[in-house]
């Protein structure tokens, strides 16, 4: 699984992610302080979404690939400390079979 964090995302970065959101309301989220990006196998991303939501107050969205059925990434939106905490928790659980 690959994880990255974007602090103070730019307007065009937010627009790219907003166009590719796969779930939830289609309206844009209020500009977050940070975005965590998680890419990996589908099973890992579903577990990572659960871990992130349970760890801290973040919003998790699935990001679609080139076809609507192809989830390629998760975007974790929130304040910088919360996104960082969510990514750290995901990384701790990554090598575990029990999420």
C-alpha positions as CSV (number, residue, x, y, z in Angstrom):
1,X,0.0,0.0,0.0
2,X,1.3,3.5,-0.8
3,X,0.4,6.5,1.3
4,X,1.0,10.2,0.8
5,X,-0.1,13.4,2.4
6,X,-0.7,16.8,0.7
7,X,-0.7,19.8,3.1
8,X,-2.7,22.9,1.9
9,X,-3.9,21.3,-1.3
10,X,-4.3,23.6,-4.3
11,X,-7.6,24.4,-6.0
12,X,-6.8,22.3,-9.1
13,X,-5.7,19.3,-6.9
14,X,-9.1,19.5,-5.1
15,X,-10.9,19.8,-8.5
16,X,-9.2,16.6,-9.8
17,X,-10.2,14.6,-6.7
18,X,-13.7,16.1,-6.7
19,X,-14.2,15.0,-10.3
20,X,-13.1,11.4,-9.5
21,X,-15.1,11.0,-6.2
22,X,-17.0,7.7,-6.3
23,X,-19.2,8.0,-3.3
24,X,-21.1,10.4,-1.2
25,X,-22.5,13.8,-2.3
26,X,-21.3,15.3,-5.5
27,X,-20.8,18.7,-4.0
28,X,-17.3,19.8,-3.2
29,X,-16.0,19.5,0.4
30,X,-15.0,22.6,2.2
31,X,-11.3,23.1,1.5
32,X,-9.5,20.8,3.9
33,X,-6.1,21.6,5.5
34,X,-4.7,18.3,4.2
35,X,-5.5,15.3,2.1
36,X,-4.2,11.8,2.7
37,X,-4.0,9.6,-0.4
38,X,-3.9,5.8,0.0
39,X,-3.4,3.4,-3.0
40,X,-3.4,-0.3,-2.9
41,X,-5.5,-3.4,-3.3
42,X,-9.2,-3.0,-2.9
43,X,-9.3,-5.1,0.3
44,X,-6.5,-2.9,1.8
45,X,-8.3,0.3,0.9
46,X,-11.6,-0.8,2.4
47,X,-9.9,-1.7,5.7
48,X,-7.8,1.5,5.6
49,X,-11.0,3.6,5.2
50,X,-12.4,1.9,8.3
51,X,-9.3,2.4,10.3
52,X,-9.1,6.1,9.3
53,X,-12.7,6.8,10.2
54,X,-12.4,5.1,13.6
55,X,-9.1,6.7,14.5
56,X,-9.9,10.4,14.1
57,X,-12.5,12.8,12.7
58,X,-11.7,12.6,8.9
59,X,-13.8,12.2,5.8
60,X,-12.9,9.3,3.5
61,X,-13.9,9.2,-0.2
62,X,-13.1,6.6,-2.8
63,X,-11.4,7.9,-5.9
64,X,-12.3,6.2,-9.2
65,X,-9.9,5.2,-12.0
66,X,-10.6,5.3,-15.7
67,X,-13.8,3.2,-15.5
68,X,-16.6,3.7,-12.9
69,X,-16.1,0.3,-11.3
70,X,-12.3,0.8,-10.8
71,X,-11.5,2.3,-7.3
72,X,-7.8,3.2,-7.4
73,X,-7.4,5.3,-4.3
74,X,-8.8,6.7,-1.1
75,X,-8.7,10.4,-0.3
76,X,-8.8,11.2,3.4
77,X,-9.8,14.8,4.1
78,X,-9.4,16.8,7.3
79,X,-7.1,19.0,9.3
80,X,-3.4,18.3,9.1
81,X,-3.1,16.6,12.5
82,X,-6.1,14.3,11.9
83,X,-5.0,13.2,8.4
84,X,-1.5,12.5,9.7
85,X,-2.9,10.5,12.6
86,X,-5.2,8.5,10.2
87,X,-2.3,7.7,7.9
88,X,-0.1,6.7,10.8
89,X,-2.8,4.3,12.1
90,X,-3.2,2.8,8.6
91,X,0.5,2.2,8.3
92,X,0.6,0.5,11.8
93,X,-2.2,-1.8,10.7
94,X,-0.8,-2.5,7.2
95,X,1.3,-5.5,8.1
96,X,-1.4,-7.0,10.3
97,X,-4.0,-9.5,9.1
98,X,-6.5,-8.1,11.7
99,X,-7.6,-4.6,11.0
